[in-house]
Amino acid sequence: MKKKNIIALTLTATLSLSLLAACGGGSATTPAPQESTPAEETAPVETGAPETTVVTVGVVGANNDQWITVNELLAAENIEVEIKEFSAYNIPNDALNAGEIDLNAFQHKAYLNNEIEAQGYDITVLGDTIIAPLSLYSDKITSVGELKEGDQIAVPQDPTNEGRCLKILEAQGVLKVDPAAGYMPELKDITENPLNLKFVEVEAAQTSTMLPDVAAAFINGAHASDAGLTPDDAICTETVEPGSDNPYINIIACRTADLENETYLKVLAAYQSAETAQAIKDIYKGLYIPAFQY
């Protein structure tokens, strides 16, 4: 019995080895692992499309459709402008100076200069964008000549825009201001006010809401558009012309250290294009006027 068992085990082992050799096409020993070729080791990894660079631009008001055209032009550069809306003029410069946004585009040069002087911001003009003529609107009268003794006029409370309103009324022959005050006169600089007009100072965004309560209100371009108003609805609109010395040209502002930032300069170039200029004309119908060469 023992011999038979030994023979049986031997036959089984032999048969197993024969079958293994037949299946493997060679010996039963484990084949040596194949080495990777240099091509396999250094093959590049597919990374897909280039990553988009997002540039955050602070604005005031909801009328920013010209930036759609800017983004269309920037797509080839893999740059995208992201608009961040603020509720009041006194916020975007602080946010820009603090590094919370990359650029802002809501103010004219006079306003920026006043903010830098008052707040010490280290920000500057990257480039010109538009002129937004300031207009006087009314629900009660149809011309400046209809203003009466003691009428109230709503004006933006920030110094540059309030001074702008006074200069417009001076040009209309309604009052006079001290020439020494330049383009930023204050209420105290009024030297002649024959109708004894009263001025209601409010945040610029609130001037349109004052229309039911005052004889007339000065409303900045963006806020006029928000209220569904156009220059055709105004009883008076300032006359402005593009030019480097015009303090009321609106601008894109950046931190001074970023003045040569290549990405920001590409954003500016897309804004100052013929395509964006045409978009401004088509969308705003004179509420905004391109203030750059294209």
Backbone as numpy.savetxt, mean C-alpha at the origin, in Angstrom:
# Nx Ny Nz CAx CAy CAz Cx Cy Cz
16.47 -96.40 12.97 15.65 -95.20 12.97 16.52 -93.94 12.97
17.54 -93.93 13.71 18.39 -92.74 13.80 19.04 -92.45 12.47
19.51 -93.53 11.76 20.16 -93.31 10.47 19.19 -92.74 9.47
17.94 -93.25 9.47 16.93 -92.74 8.54 16.65 -91.26 8.78
16.58 -90.88 10.04 16.32 -89.46 10.36 17.43 -88.56 9.86
18.65 -89.00 10.03 19.80 -88.21 9.59 19.77 -88.06 8.09
19.46 -89.14 7.36 19.40 -89.09 5.91 18.30 -88.16 5.45
17.15 -88.24 6.12 16.00 -87.38 5.76 16.35 -85.92 5.93
17.01 -85.57 7.02 17.40 -84.18 7.27 18.40 -83.71 6.23
19.31 -84.59 5.82 20.31 -84.23 4.84 19.67 -83.95 3.50
18.71 -84.80 3.13 18.01 -84.61 1.86 17.22 -83.31 1.84
16.58 -83.04 2.97 15.78 -81.80 3.07 16.66 -80.59 2.90
17.80 -80.57 3.55 18.71 -79.43 3.46 19.23 -79.26 2.05
19.56 -80.40 1.41 20.08 -80.35 0.05 19.04 -79.80 -0.90
17.79 -80.27 -0.75 16.70 -79.81 -1.61 16.44 -78.31 -1.43
16.51 -77.85 -0.19 16.29 -76.43 0.08 17.34 -75.58 -0.59
18.60 -76.01 -0.52 19.68 -75.25 -1.13 19.54 -75.23 -2.64
19.08 -76.36 -3.22 18.91 -76.43 -4.67 17.82 -75.47 -5.12
16.70 -75.44 -4.37 15.60 -74.55 -4.73 16.02 -73.08 -4.61
16.78 -72.76 -3.56 17.23 -71.39 -3.35 18.13 -70.95 -4.49
19.00 -71.87 -4.94 19.90 -71.54 -6.04 19.12 -71.32 -7.31
18.06 -72.14 -7.53 17.26 -72.00 -8.74 16.52 -70.68 -8.75
15.96 -70.26 -7.60 15.20 -68.99 -7.54 16.12 -67.80 -7.66
17.31 -67.86 -7.06 18.21 -66.72 -7.05 19.07 -66.65 -8.28
19.12 -67.68 -9.07 19.93 -67.65 -10.29 21.40 -67.69 -9.99
21.80 -68.13 -8.80 23.22 -68.18 -8.46 23.39 -68.91 -7.18
24.47 -68.62 -6.46 24.74 -69.31 -5.22 23.81 -68.84 -4.14
23.77 -69.56 -3.07 22.89 -69.23 -1.95 23.47 -68.18 -1.06
24.69 -67.71 -1.32 25.28 -66.69 -0.47 24.61 -65.34 -0.73
24.55 -64.45 0.32 23.91 -63.13 0.19 24.71 -62.25 -0.74
24.09 -61.69 -1.80 24.86 -60.85 -2.74 25.33 -59.56 -2.08
26.47 -59.07 -2.50 27.02 -57.82 -1.94 26.14 -56.65 -2.38
25.87 -55.70 -1.49 25.05 -54.54 -1.85 25.72 -53.72 -2.95
24.88 -53.18 -3.86 25.41 -52.35 -4.93 25.69 -50.94 -4.41
26.81 -50.36 -4.86 27.16 -49.01 -4.44 26.41 -47.98 -5.28
26.04 -46.86 -4.64 25.35 -45.79 -5.37 26.31 -45.12 -6.33
25.79 -44.74 -7.48 26.63 -44.02 -8.43 26.69 -42.56 -8.04
27.72 -41.85 -8.46 27.80 -40.41 -8.16 26.58 -39.65 -8.62
26.00 -40.04 -9.78 24.82 -39.34 -10.29 23.66 -39.45 -9.32
23.50 -40.66 -8.70 22.42 -40.87 -7.75 22.62 -40.04 -6.50
23.88 -39.90 -6.08 24.17 -39.20 -4.84 23.99 -37.69 -4.99
24.23 -37.13 -6.18 24.21 -35.67 -6.35 23.02 -35.17 -7.15
22.03 -36.03 -7.41 20.88 -35.61 -8.21 20.17 -34.44 -7.52
19.87 -33.32 -8.23 19.22 -32.14 -7.62 17.79 -32.45 -7.20
17.37 -31.78 -6.13 16.00 -31.93 -5.63 15.13 -30.86 -6.28
14.02 -31.27 -6.84 13.10 -30.33 -7.49 12.47 -29.42 -6.43
12.65 -28.10 -6.56 12.14 -27.16 -5.55 10.88 -26.42 -5.99
10.49 -26.51 -7.28 9.29 -25.83 -7.74 9.55 -24.37 -8.09
8.45 -23.56 -8.16 8.54 -22.16 -8.56 9.25 -21.33 -7.50
9.90 -20.22 -7.92 10.57 -19.34 -6.94 9.57 -18.79 -5.93
10.04 -18.59 -4.73 9.18 -18.08 -3.67 8.83 -16.62 -3.92
7.58 -16.25 -3.66 7.11 -14.88 -3.86 7.53 -13.99 -2.69
8.05 -12.82 -2.99 8.40 -11.83 -1.98 7.19 -10.93 -1.74
6.71 -10.87 -0.51 5.55 -10.07 -0.17 6.00 -8.74 0.43
5.48 -7.63 -0.11 5.79 -6.29 0.38 4.51 -5.69 0.94
4.51 -5.36 2.23 3.32 -4.83 2.88 3.31 -3.31 2.77
2.21 -2.78 2.22 2.07 -1.34 2.02 0.89 -0.82 2.84
1.15 0.14 3.71 0.10 0.72 4.54 -0.64 1.83 3.80
-1.97 1.83 3.89 -2.80 2.84 3.24 -3.88 3.30 4.22
-4.55 4.38 3.86 -5.72 4.85 4.61 -6.88 4.93 3.63
-7.99 4.27 3.96 -9.12 4.24 3.04 -9.11 2.99 2.19
-10.26 2.72 1.57 -10.43 1.46 0.86 -10.23 1.56 -0.65
-9.89 2.74 -1.16 -9.78 2.92 -2.61 -8.34 2.75 -3.06
-8.00 1.52 -3.38 -6.62 1.20 -3.73 -6.55 0.26 -4.94
-7.54 0.37 -5.83 -7.61 -0.58 -6.94 -6.46 -0.45 -7.92
-5.76 0.69 -7.92 -4.60 0.81 -8.82 -3.52 -0.20 -8.47
-3.52 -0.66 -7.22 -2.51 -1.64 -6.80 -2.75 -3.01 -7.43
-3.96 -3.25 -7.94 -4.19 -4.50 -8.68 -3.31 -4.52 -9.92
-3.27 -3.41 -10.63 -2.41 -3.30 -11.81 -0.94 -3.42 -11.42
-0.57 -2.78 -10.32 0.83 -2.88 -9.84 1.19 -4.35 -9.60
0.32 -5.09 -8.96 0.60 -6.50 -8.69 0.68 -7.33 -9.97
-0.15 -6.99 -10.94 -0.07 -7.71 -12.22 1.29 -7.51 -12.86
1.82 -6.32 -12.77 3.13 -6.03 -13.35 4.27 -6.68 -12.56
4.07 -6.80 -11.25 5.11 -7.35 -10.39 5.16 -8.88 -10.41
4.13 -9.51 -10.96 4.06 -10.98 -10.94 5.28 -11.60 -11.62
5.76 -10.99 -12.69 6.93 -11.52 -13.39 8.18 -11.46 -12.54
8.18 -10.60 -11.52 9.34 -10.47 -10.62 9.17 -11.31 -9.35
8.06 -12.06 -9.29 7.74 -12.84 -8.08 7.66 -11.95 -6.84
7.04 -10.77 -7.03 6.81 -9.83 -5.94 5.31 -9.59 -5.85
4.80 -9.52 -4.64 3.37 -9.25 -4.44 3.19 -8.18 -3.36
2.42 -7.15 -3.68 2.10 -6.11 -2.71 0.88 -6.55 -1.91
1.00 -6.48 -0.61 -0.12 -6.77 0.29 -0.54 -5.46 0.95
-1.77 -5.06 0.72 -2.28 -3.79 1.24 -2.77 -3.97 2.68
-2.33 -3.06 3.55 -2.81 -3.06 4.93 -3.50 -1.72 5.18
-4.80 -1.77 5.45 -5.58 -0.55 5.64 -5.52 -0.06 7.09
-5.33 1.23 7.25 -5.37 1.87 8.56 -6.55 2.84 8.59
-7.04 3.12 9.78 -8.26 3.91 9.92 -8.00 5.41 10.02
-6.77 5.82 10.30 -6.48 7.25 10.50 -5.09 7.58 10.01
-4.89 8.85 9.64 -3.62 9.30 9.07 -2.44 9.19 10.02
-2.68 9.23 11.32 -1.57 9.29 12.26 -0.96 7.92 12.56
-1.43 6.86 11.90 -0.94 5.51 12.22 0.11 4.98 11.24
-0.07 5.10 9.92 0.86 4.40 9.00 2.31 4.82 9.09
2.61 6.08 9.39 4.02 6.47 9.51 4.66 5.85 10.75
3.89 5.78 11.82 4.40 5.14 13.03 4.67 3.65 12.77
3.74 3.00 12.05 3.91 1.58 11.73 5.11 1.37 10.82
5.32 2.26 9.87 6.47 2.14 8.97 7.78 2.36 9.72
7.82 3.39 10.54 9.04 3.69 11.30 9.40 2.54 12.24
8.37 1.85 12.76 8.59 0.74 13.70 8.89 -0.57 13.00
8.83 -0.60 11.67 9.11 -1.83 10.94 7.95 -2.79 10.85
6.75 -2.33 11.16 5.57 -3.20 11.12 5.04 -3.38 9.70
5.36 -2.45 8.82 5.03 -2.55 7.40 6.29 -2.18 6.61
6.29 -2.47 5.32 7.48 -2.22 4.50 7.47 -0.81 3.90
6.30 -0.38 3.42 6.13 0.92 2.78 4.78 1.48 3.18
4.55 2.78 2.94 3.18 3.27 3.03 2.90 4.20 1.85
1.63 4.35 1.53 1.22 5.16 0.37 -0.14 5.77 0.68
-0.13 6.87 1.43 -1.39 7.48 1.84 -1.31 8.99 1.96
-0.12 9.58 1.89 0.09 10.96 2.31 0.78 11.78 1.23
0.63 13.11 1.34 1.40 13.97 0.46 2.68 14.42 1.17
3.52 15.11 0.42 4.84 15.48 0.94 4.75 16.44 2.13
3.79 17.34 2.08 3.65 18.28 3.18 3.32 17.56 4.48
2.45 16.58 4.39 2.07 15.83 5.59 3.27 15.04 6.13
3.99 14.38 5.23 5.16 13.60 5.66 6.19 14.50 6.32
6.48 15.64 5.72 7.47 16.55 6.30 7.07 17.01 7.69
5.79 17.29 7.87 5.30 17.70 9.18 5.42 16.58 10.20
5.13 15.35 9.78 5.25 14.19 10.67 6.69 13.94 11.09
7.61 14.07 10.13 9.03 13.87 10.44 9.50 14.90 11.45
9.08 16.14 11.25 9.49 17.21 12.17 8.88 17.01 13.56
7.62 16.60 13.60 6.93 16.46 14.88 7.31 15.18 15.63
7.51 14.08 14.88 7.72 12.78 15.52 9.14 12.25 15.42
9.96 12.86 14.60 11.34 12.40 14.47 11.49 11.10 13.70
10.53 10.79 12.83 10.60 9.55 12.06 11.79 9.54 11.11
12.41 8.36 10.97 13.51 8.21 10.02 12.98 7.56 8.76
12.05 8.25 8.10 11.45 7.77 6.87 11.53 8.87 5.81
11.38 8.47 4.54 11.59 9.43 3.47 10.76 9.06 2.25
10.78 9.91 1.25 10.03 9.69 0.01 10.77 8.68 -0.87
10.07 7.60 -1.24 10.62 6.66 -2.21 10.30 7.14 -3.63
9.08 7.68 -3.82 8.71 8.18 -5.14 7.30 8.74 -5.16
6.99 9.52 -6.19 5.68 10.17 -6.33 4.63 9.19 -6.85
3.37 9.43 -6.47 2.28 8.57 -6.94 1.18 9.40 -7.62
0.39 10.11 -6.84 -0.78 10.82 -7.39 -0.90 12.20 -6.77
-1.75 13.00 -7.37 -2.28 14.19 -6.72 -3.77 13.94 -6.53
-4.26 14.20 -5.32 -5.68 14.05 -5.03 -6.24 15.43 -4.71
-6.80 16.13 -5.69 -7.30 17.48 -5.42 -8.29 17.49 -4.26
-8.12 18.44 -3.36 -9.01 18.58 -2.21 -10.24 19.38 -2.62
-11.41 18.87 -2.28 -12.66 19.50 -2.71 -13.56 19.84 -1.54
-14.40 20.83 -1.76 -15.40 21.26 -0.79 -16.77 20.75 -1.25
-17.45 20.02 -0.38 -18.73 19.42 -0.72 -19.81 19.98 0.21
-21.06 19.91 -0.27 -22.16 20.41 0.54 -23.47 19.74 0.15
-24.32 19.52 1.15 -25.69 19.06 0.93 -26.67 20.22 0.90
-26.17 21.43 1.16 -27.07 22.57 1.38 -26.90 23.70 0.37
-25.70 23.85 -0.16 -25.45 24.94 -1.11 -24.77 24.38 -2.36
-24.79 25.17 -3.43 -24.23 24.70 -4.70 -23.01 25.50 -5.15
-22.64 26.52 -4.39 -21.45 27.30 -4.72 -20.90 27.97 -3.47
-19.64 28.32 -3.52 -19.01 29.01 -2.39 -19.69 30.34 -2.13
-20.17 30.96 -3.17 -20.82 32.26 -3.04 -22.09 32.23 -2.20
-22.64 31.04 -1.93 -23.86 30.92 -1.13 -23.58 30.80 0.37
-22.30 30.76 0.76 -21.99 30.71 2.19 -22.54 31.95 2.88
-23.07 31.76 4.10 -23.72 32.85 4.84 -22.96 33.17 6.13
-23.29 34.26 6.72 -22.72 34.69 8.00 -22.82 33.58 9.03
-21.68 33.24 9.62 -21.64 32.27 10.71 -21.74 30.81 10.29
-21.71 30.51 8.99 -21.79 29.11 8.54 -20.61 28.30 9.09
-20.87 27.02 9.28 -19.83 26.10 9.75 -19.28 25.30 8.58
-17.96 25.13 8.59 -17.28 24.32 7.57 -16.43 23.28 8.27
-16.62 22.01 7.91 -15.81 20.93 8.48 -14.49 20.85 7.74
-13.40 20.72 8.49 -12.06 20.63 7.90 -11.29 19.50 8.58
-10.37 18.84 7.85 -9.50 17.85 8.50 -8.66 18.52 9.58
-8.47 17.85 10.68 -7.80 18.49 11.82 -6.28 18.46 11.74
-5.70 17.65 10.81 -4.24 17.65 10.73 -3.78 18.95 10.10
-2.63 19.48 10.55 -2.19 20.82 10.16 -2.06 21.04 8.67
-1.50 20.06 7.95 -1.26 20.30 6.52 -2.56 20.39 5.74
-3.50 19.50 6.00 -4.75 19.52 5.24 -5.66 20.66 5.68
-5.63 21.01 6.95 -6.42 22.16 7.40 -5.89 23.43 6.74
-4.57 23.58 6.71 -3.98 24.74 6.05 -4.32 24.78 4.58
-4.36 23.63 3.97 -4.72 23.51 2.56 -6.15 24.05 2.33
-7.06 23.71 3.24 -8.45 24.18 3.13 -8.51 25.71 3.19
-7.74 26.28 4.11 -7.75 27.74 4.25 -7.20 28.41 3.00
-6.20 27.80 2.39 -5.63 28.38 1.17 -6.63 28.30 0.01
-7.42 27.25 -0.03 -8.45 27.13 -1.06 -9.51 28.22 -0.88
-9.95 28.41 0.36 -10.95 29.45 0.62 -10.39 30.83 0.33
-9.10 31.01 0.59 -8.47 32.29 0.26 -8.48 32.50 -1.26
-8.18 31.46 -2.01 -8.18 31.56 -3.47 -9.58 31.86 -4.01
-10.60 31.46 -3.24 -11.99 31.72 -3.63 -12.47 33.10 -3.17
-11.62 33.84 -2.46 -11.98 35.18 -2.01 -12.85 35.21 -0.78
-12.91 34.08 -0.06 -13.79 33.99 1.12 -13.11 34.57 2.35
-11.81 34.39 2.46 -11.05 34.89 3.62 -9.62 35.16 3.21
-8.83 35.67 4.15 -7.41 35.89 3.91 -6.61 35.34 5.07
-5.40 34.86 4.74 -4.51 34.33 5.77 -3.17 35.04 5.68
-2.42 34.96 6.75 -1.11 35.60 6.83 -0.16 34.94 5.83
0.40 35.67 4.88 1.32 35.09 3.90 2.53 34.42 4.54
2.90 34.88 5.71 4.07 34.31 6.39 3.86 32.85 6.79
2.60 32.41 6.82 2.30 31.03 7.22 2.59 30.04 6.09
2.88 30.54 4.89 3.19 29.64 3.77 2.01 28.78 3.38
2.31 27.50 3.04 1.24 26.61 2.59 0.57 25.86 3.75
0.96 26.17 4.99 0.38 25.50 6.15 -0.19 26.49 7.18
-1.07 27.39 6.78 -1.63 28.31 7.76 -2.55 27.57 8.74
-2.66 28.12 9.94 -3.57 27.59 10.95 -4.73 28.57 11.12
-5.72 28.17 11.90 -6.87 29.05 12.11 -6.43 30.39 12.68
-5.41 30.39 13.50 -4.92 31.63 14.11 -4.29 32.57 13.07
-3.97 32.01 11.88 -3.34 32.81 10.83 -4.36 33.50 9.92
-5.66 33.28 10.18 -6.68 33.98 9.39 -6.66 35.45 9.77
-6.47 36.29 8.78 -6.41 37.74 9.03 -7.71 38.45 8.67
-8.48 37.87 7.76 -9.78 38.45 7.39 -10.78 37.32 7.21
-11.95 37.46 7.84 -13.00 36.44 7.76 -14.35 37.17 7.77
-14.68 37.83 6.66 -15.86 38.70 6.63 -17.17 38.01 7.01
-17.31 36.72 6.69 -18.55 36.00 7.01 -18.51 35.37 8.40
-17.42 35.59 9.10 -17.29 34.99 10.43 -17.58 33.48 10.39
-16.97 32.82 9.42 -17.16 31.37 9.26 -16.57 30.63 10.46
-17.22 29.55 10.84 -16.75 28.71 11.94 -16.19 27.41 11.35
-15.08 26.95 11.89 -14.44 25.75 11.36 -14.52 24.62 12.38
-15.06 23.50 11.93 -15.22 22.32 12.78 -14.10 21.34 12.43
-13.17 21.16 13.34 -12.00 20.31 13.08 -12.30 18.88 13.50
-12.18 17.96 12.53 -12.42 16.54 12.80 -11.34 15.71 12.09
-11.23 14.45 12.48 -10.35 13.51 11.78 -10.78 13.47 10.31
-9.81 13.43 9.41 -10.10 13.51 7.97 -11.13 12.48 7.53
-11.05 11.29 8.10 -11.98 10.23 7.70 -13.42 10.53 8.10
-13.62 11.50 8.99 -14.97 11.81 9.48 -15.59 13.02 8.79
-14.86 13.70 7.92 -15.40 14.93 7.32 -16.67 14.67 6.50
-16.71 13.53 5.79 -17.90 13.25 4.98 -19.13 13.01 5.84
-18.94 12.49 7.04 -20.09 12.23 7.92 -20.65 13.52 8.50
-19.90 14.62 8.36 -20.35 15.91 8.89 -21.27 16.65 7.93
-21.40 16.20 6.70 -22.18 16.92 5.70 -23.59 17.30 6.15
-24.32 16.43 6.86 -25.68 16.83 7.27 -25.69 17.95 8.32
-24.57 18.17 8.99 -24.55 19.08 10.14 -23.87 20.41 9.89
-23.21 20.56 8.73 -22.48 21.80 8.45 -22.91 22.34 7.09
-22.50 23.58 6.84 -22.83 24.16 5.53 -22.04 23.48 4.42
-20.81 23.11 4.73 -19.95 22.45 3.74 -18.81 21.73 4.46
-18.18 20.81 3.76 -17.08 20.05 4.35 -16.00 19.81 3.32
-14.74 20.01 3.72 -13.61 19.64 2.87 -13.33 18.15 3.07
-13.31 17.39 1.97 -13.14 15.95 2.06 -12.01 15.52 1.15
-11.01 14.85 1.72 -9.87 14.37 0.94 -10.33 13.33 -0.08
-9.53 13.18 -1.14 -9.90 12.32 -2.26 -10.32 10.91 -1.88
-9.52 10.19 -1.09 -9.85 8.81 -0.74 -11.15 8.74 0.04
-11.33 9.67 0.98 -12.54 9.64 1.80 -13.76 10.09 1.00
-13.56 10.96 0.04 -14.66 11.35 -0.84 -15.12 10.14 -1.65
-14.16 9.38 -2.15 -14.50 8.18 -2.91 -15.22 7.17 -2.04
-14.74 7.00 -0.80 -15.41 6.08 0.13 -16.86 6.47 0.34
-17.15 7.78 0.29 -18.50 8.29 0.51 -19.32 8.35 -0.78
-18.74 7.86 -1.88 -19.45 7.87 -3.15 -19.47 9.21 -3.85
-18.52 10.09 -3.50 -18.46 11.43 -4.09 -17.37 11.50 -5.16
-17.57 12.37 -6.13 -16.57 12.62 -7.17 -16.35 14.13 -7.26
-15.30 14.59 -7.94 -15.09 16.03 -8.09 -16.29 16.74 -8.73
-17.06 16.02 -9.54 -18.25 16.63 -10.15 -19.30 17.02 -9.12
-19.25 16.39 -7.94 -20.22 16.69 -6.88 -19.79 17.88 -6.04
-18.55 18.31 -6.18 -17.99 19.36 -5.32 -18.49 20.74 -5.72
-18.54 21.62 -4.73 -18.86 23.02 -5.04 -17.59 23.83 -5.29
-16.46 23.22 -4.97 -15.18 23.89 -5.17 -14.07 22.84 -5.10
-13.13 22.90 -6.03 -11.99 21.98 -6.04 -10.72 22.77 -6.28
-9.68 22.46 -5.52 -8.43 23.19 -5.70 -7.82 22.88 -7.06
-7.08 23.82 -7.57 -6.35 23.63 -8.82 -4.93 23.24 -8.48
-4.54 22.03 -8.90 -3.18 21.56 -8.62 -2.56 21.05 -9.91
-1.27 21.24 -10.02 -0.54 20.76 -11.19 0.64 19.92 -10.72
0.92 18.82 -11.45 2.10 18.03 -11.09 3.36 18.87 -11.16
4.30 18.57 -10.32 5.57 19.29 -10.30 6.33 18.95 -9.05
7.65 18.90 -9.15 8.47 18.44 -8.03 8.34 19.32 -6.79
7.93 20.58 -6.97 7.84 21.48 -5.82 6.44 21.56 -5.24
5.53 20.73 -5.76 4.16 20.74 -5.25 4.12 19.95 -3.93
3.79 20.60 -2.81 3.82 19.90 -1.52 2.68 18.91 -1.34
1.70 18.93 -2.26 0.53 18.07 -2.10 0.56 16.86 -3.02
1.71 16.58 -3.60 1.87 15.33 -4.35 1.95 14.18 -3.36
1.14 13.16 -3.58 1.19 11.97 -2.73 2.38 11.11 -3.10
2.82 10.33 -2.15 4.08 9.59 -2.34 4.01 8.19 -1.73
4.94 7.35 -2.16 5.25 6.11 -1.45 6.41 6.43 -0.53
6.28 6.10 0.74 7.33 6.38 1.72 7.97 5.07 2.18
9.26 5.16 2.53 9.98 4.01 3.06 10.87 4.46 4.21
11.41 3.51 4.95 12.42 3.86 5.93 13.66 4.34 5.17
14.33 5.34 5.71 15.48 5.94 5.03 16.53 4.89 4.68
16.73 3.92 5.55 17.73 2.87 5.32 17.37 1.99 4.13
16.10 1.99 3.72 15.64 1.13 2.62 15.50 1.87 1.30
16.05 3.05 1.21 15.85 3.88 0.03 16.38 3.22 -1.25
17.40 2.38 -1.13 17.97 1.70 -2.30 17.57 0.23 -2.36
16.58 -0.18 -1.58 16.13 -1.57 -1.59 15.62 -1.94 -2.99
16.21 -2.95 -3.61 15.89 -3.30 -4.99 14.43 -3.73 -5.15
13.91 -4.47 -4.19 12.52 -4.92 -4.28 11.57 -3.74 -4.21
11.83 -2.80 -3.30 10.96 -1.63 -3.17 11.03 -0.74 -4.41
12.20 -0.66 -5.02 12.34 0.13 -6.24 11.56 -0.51 -7.39
11.46 -1.82 -7.39 10.65 -2.50 -8.41 9.16 -2.22 -8.18
8.76 -2.14 -6.92 7.37 -1.77 -6.61 7.08 -0.36 -7.12
8.02 0.56 -6.87 7.86 1.94 -7.34 7.77 1.99 -8.86
8.63 1.25 -9.53 8.64 1.25 -11.00 7.32 0.73 -11.56
6.76 -0.28 -10.92 5.47 -0.81 -11.37 4.36 0.20 -11.16
4.45 0.96 -10.06 3.44 2.00 -9.81 3.59 3.13 -10.83
4.82 3.54 -11.11 5.06 4.66 -12.01 5.13 4.20 -13.47
4.23 3.33 -13.84 4.19 2.79 -15.20 3.02 3.39 -15.96
3.07 3.27 -17.28 1.95 3.74 -18.11 0.68 2.96 -17.80
0.83 1.67 -17.50 -0.33 0.84 -17.21 -1.05 1.30 -15.94
-0.27 1.61 -14.89 -0.88 2.06 -13.64 -1.46 3.46 -13.79
-0.79 4.32 -14.55 -1.32 5.66 -14.80 -2.68 5.58 -15.46
-2.82 4.69 -16.45 -4.09 4.55 -17.14 -5.15 3.99 -16.20
-4.75 3.05 -15.34 -5.70 2.49 -14.37 -6.22 3.58 -13.43
-5.32 4.46 -12.98 -5.73 5.56 -12.09 -6.76 6.45 -12.79
-6.50 6.77 -14.05 -7.43 7.62 -14.80 -8.78 6.94 -14.99
-8.74 5.65 -15.32 -9.98 4.92 -15.59 -10.82 4.70 -14.34
-10.15 4.42 -13.23 -10.86 4.06 -12.00 -11.41 5.28 -11.29
-10.61 6.36 -11.20 -10.95 7.45 -10.29 -11.54 8.69 -10.96
-11.54 8.73 -12.28 -12.25 9.78 -13.02 -11.92 11.20 -12.52
-10.64 11.46 -12.26 -10.22 12.78 -11.83 -10.10 12.96 -10.34
-10.57 11.98 -9.56 -10.42 12.07 -8.10 -8.95 11.96 -7.74
-8.22 11.11 -8.45 -6.77 11.01 -8.35 -6.19 11.32 -9.73
-5.03 11.98 -9.76 -4.34 12.30 -11.01 -2.91 11.79 -10.90
-2.43 11.00 -11.88 -1.03 10.54 -11.83 -0.08 11.72 -11.72
0.89 11.61 -10.82 1.83 12.70 -10.57 3.26 12.30 -10.91
3.40 11.39 -11.86 4.73 10.90 -12.22 4.84 10.84 -13.74
6.07 10.81 -14.22 6.34 10.66 -15.64 6.27 9.20 -16.02
5.67 8.90 -17.15 5.54 7.49 -17.57 5.58 7.38 -19.08
